Each structure stands twice: as structure tokens, then as C-alpha cells.
Amino acid sequence: MAVTLVQVVRIPASGVEAFQRFESYVLPLMPKHGGKLERRLRGDEGRTEVHVISFTSREGLQAYMDDPERARYVPLRDESGATSELIEVTDVGER
């Protein structure tokens, strides 16, 4: 079953460059696991990002999280000091 997630990321000013490098390496890995970055939004100050992410299956999401290539870049994320919240969501349709 498909999975849709919203991720809210808060990045300290000193960590923006490291976090952007992390993303430049890991986001391109999503498609090989059935993932897609549907939307990538950034606040005006450049220190808050909101991602809408979908995966064709829960197994694909887990495979992405466990991908050894992705793991190589986790130290960049840690260096950035970013914190994130990952929320599983469902589409409720239009009103």
C-alpha cells in the first residue's frame, strides 16, 4: 500500500549548507525505492523546509531509510543540527 508523508525540517542558520548537501545526495536515491518528492517547500528565512513525500509501499520507504548509500551521508545531516518531524498523512479529498 502506498505511503504519503509530510516532513517538517528545522535547520539552524549554521547548518543550512550541510543540510542542503545532505539533501543533494539522498533525495536522488528515492526513486530507486519507489519514492517521490512531491513537493519541497522552504520558508522565507531558508531554515525551515516542508517536504511532501510518497512511496509506493512501506517496504520501499524502509528500503530507502536503510539504503547504505543514504547512510553514508547521514553525518552531514547530523552536522547540520537539523531536526525533523515525519508525519504519515492521507488524502482527504476536496471539500
N, C-alpha and C positions, 0 to 999 in steps of 0.2 A: 504494500500500500504506500502511496506517495506521502511525503512528509514536507510540510511548509513551516519555516522557522523565521522569526524576526530576531535579529541580534542587534543589541544596542551596545556600542563600544564607546567608552570614555577614555581619552588619551591625554596624559599630562603634556603640557607645552614642550617639555624637554624630550618627549618620546615620540613626537609626530613622525619624524624622519625614519626612525627604526620601525615603527608600526607600518608605515607605507611600504618600506622594503619587505617586511614580512608578508604583507598582502600581495605584493607583486610576485612573490614566489608561490604562495599557496593557493590563491584564487584560481590560477590556470589549471590546478590539479582537480578541481571539482568535476568537470565533465567526464573524466575517465571513471568516475564513481556514480554517474547518473545525476550529478548535481548541477545546479544552475544558479548564478547570482541574478535574481530577477530585478532587483533594484539596489542601488548603492547611493545612499544619501549622506550628505555631510552638512553639519551645522555651519553657520557663517564664520565661527571662530576657527573652524578646521579641526577641532578637538573632540567632536562627537560625530560618530558615524552610525547610521542605521542601515542594516542590510536585510533584504527580504530574500530568502534562500529557499530553494526547493530541491528535493532529491526524489528520485523515482521510487526509492524504498528506504526503509530504516537501515537495512543491511548496507546500502550504498553510503548512507550518512556515516555509519560506523566505520566502513572501509576507508572513507575519506579521513575521518578523525585518526585512524590507526595507520594511515599511509606513512611508510618510513621516510619518504621524500619530504612530506609535510613536517614530520618530526625533526628533521634537520634544521628547520627554520624557526621552531618554537622558541629557541633562545632569543631571537630578535623580538618576538612578541613580548617575552618576559623582560627583556632590556628596555622596552618602550614604557613599561609600567602601566600599560592599558588594562582596564577592567572591562568585563563584558557580561551581559545578561543574555541568555539564549532562551527564547520563548517559542514553544510549539503552538502554532495557530491553525485555525480552519477558516475557510472562506464562508462567510455568512450570506453572501449574495447582496444584491442591491435592494434598497428599500423602496 
